[in-house]
Amino acid sequence: MALKVGRGAAAPPFLVMDVIAAANARQAALPPGAGNVIRMEVGQPGTGAPRGALDAAAAALRSGDPLGYTEAFGRASLRARIAAHCLDWYGLAVPTSRIAVTVGASGAFPLAFLAAFDPGDRVALAAPYYPPYVNILTALGIEPVILPTGAASRFQPTVAMLQQLDPPPDGLIVANPCNPAGTMLHPDELTAIAAWCAGEGVRLISDEIYHGLNYAAPLVTAAALNDGAIVVNSFSKYFSMTGWRIGWLVLPEDLVRPVECLAQNLFISAPHIAQVAAEAAFDCHDELQANVAHYRRARDHLVEALPRAGFPHLSPAEGAFYLYADITDRSNDSVAFCARMLAEAGVAATPGVDFDRARGAGFVRFSYCGPEADMREAAARLAAWR
Ligand SMILES: Cc1ncc(COP(=O)(O)O)c(C=O)c1O
């Protein structure tokens, strides 16, 4: 007799993982001295944790501290540093009680979605999107309501799009800067969206994981604009600590205790040693700003060079470390296009189908967080390959 399998078992793969595997295989197959595959498919800084974070972790390991569970919302000292960070970057005073340390932003999503929504609720988000939003919502029985966006709105949702939804959704996810397009909601746009959500009783979830990696517009946090907003952030991008798996939530008052109870049950706590390291990362802004300067230089070069290399239709590179290229004048099958680009030019990038099931076949995401020399070489290879 067939055993029952839940809806979570139907979660689709994150296709970029397949591209990473293909790029690894191609690199392994190259004879020594035959050059390298240039990695523009990965969405993680290659720089590693800043020096001060590593030192703090090493000291904690030697200290004899048993490094057991922390409280579900994390070490008090880390939560206090995150609150100070909110004051420093946004001028926003957030009580430490509203800050929850999580297992990356990834660990924050199920907490936020479970606390805010019920199965059958509808949550809107722009396409293209970061795939786990849709896959986690679906696994929880929450219906994603996709808002197709394009170059006209810089791949971001607008109030006009939201007003078309009848009835209004129960929630809205925004990402600012976003993955895969690397575009931002500018302060006036985010303010208008936050006000619309407040007016319509729509729970706003703002993914601010790429804050600090913004080149075109100033940073505003949704927590300053909407009292009911849930803000998701992480040490994975600006702080360059992907594998340490630490993120955080800035929670609205009404969800503090519900999220705390969920966190106690689902995760107990985020990794203790990583919390120690993350706290020290707040003292490493010089090193982290050097990383940002590197992304900015890579971005400036690619924005200028990729159009000459056959990719004239790029998303405005406002933040994060992504460019989303419309390739419809070259291919309508981005999976095959990326496979050919990897095999023939030795450049790995991610097909858009991961981010937009309906239209992603006409798009490719380039990530520019790799070594600067590689980013220059990629543009040269693509120009020769076109
Ligand atoms: C928009 C966005 N949100 C969340 C995540 C997950 O981040 P974390 O490493 O903190 O789990 C990513 C990772 O690439 C991302 O691009």
The ligand as an SDF file (V2000), in Angstrom:
LIG
                    3D

 16 16  0  0  0  0  0  0  0  0999 V2000
   16.9550   37.2350   -1.4760 C   0  0  0  0  0  0  0  0  0  0  0  0
   17.5370   36.1930   -0.5930 C   0  0  0  0  0  0  0  0  0  0  0  0
   16.9630   35.9520    0.5950 N   0  0  0  0  0  0  0  0  0  0  0  0
   17.4470   35.0060    1.4280 C   0  0  0  0  0  0  0  0  0  0  0  0
   18.5450   34.2350    1.0900 C   0  0  0  0  0  0  0  0  0  0  0  0
   19.0350   33.1890    2.0520 C   0  0  0  0  0  0  0  0  0  0  0  0
   20.0520   33.6700    2.8320 O   0  0  0  0  0  0  0  0  0  0  0  0
   20.6930   32.9500    4.0980 P   0  0  0  0  0  0  0  0  0  0  0  0
   22.0690   32.5030    3.6860 O   0  0  0  0  0  0  0  0  0  0  0  0
   20.7620   34.0070    5.1510 O   0  0  0  0  0  0  0  0  0  0  0  0
   19.8240   31.8180    4.4850 O   0  0  0  0  0  0  0  0  0  0  0  0
   19.1900   34.4780   -0.1310 C   0  0  0  0  0  0  0  0  0  0  0  0
   20.3800   33.6800   -0.5120 C   0  0  0  0  0  0  0  0  0  0  0  0
   20.9300   33.8010   -1.5740 O   0  0  0  0  0  0  0  0  0  0  0  0
   18.6630   35.4740   -0.9890 C   0  0  0  0  0  0  0  0  0  0  0  0
   19.2250   35.7400   -2.1850 O   0  0  0  0  0  0  0  0  0  0  0  0
  1  2  1  0
  2  3  1  0
  2 15  2  0
  3  4  2  0
  4  5  1  0
  5  6  1  0
  5 12  2  0
  6  7  1  0
  7  8  1  0
  8  9  2  0
  8 10  1  0
  8 11  1  0
 12 13  1  0
 12 15  1  0
 13 14  2  0
 15 16  1  0
M  END
$$$$
